[in-house]
Amino acid sequence: MTPPEGFAADARVFEDPWQAQAFALVVELHARGAFTWSEWAAALSAQLHGPDHGGGESYYAAWLAALETLSVGKGLVDSPALARRKADWAQAYAHTPHGEPVELRAAGDLKRGAYSER
């Protein structure tokens, strides 16, 4: 496959793996009928043009925020569950040694202090 004009054959589309994962999740949720492209475009536009974007955030940070907002709005996840999962990832990240992959432990592990041992 030939890259679009102006792009090098080895150009990276995403800066980080999480960006590709967020992109793929949006595509998959749309394919499963969770939302329309019009709904997605409105959610992303609201993030990009909203007061919380701040201009310094990356495009994919706005993409992720739009995904979270749309997922809650469509009832795919509730706000408390989303907040808990984000907190779990933040804790896992904070307790993972530099250079190691960040892994989310089972909820029971969090209660037993699995991250405090690292």
Secondary structure, DSSP 8 states (H G I E B T S, - for coil): ----TT--TT--S-SSHHHHHHHHHHHHHHHTTSS-HHHHHHHHHHHHHSTTTTTTS-HHHHHHHHHHHHHHHTTSS-HHHHHHHHHHHHHHHHTS-TTS------HHHHHTTGGGG-
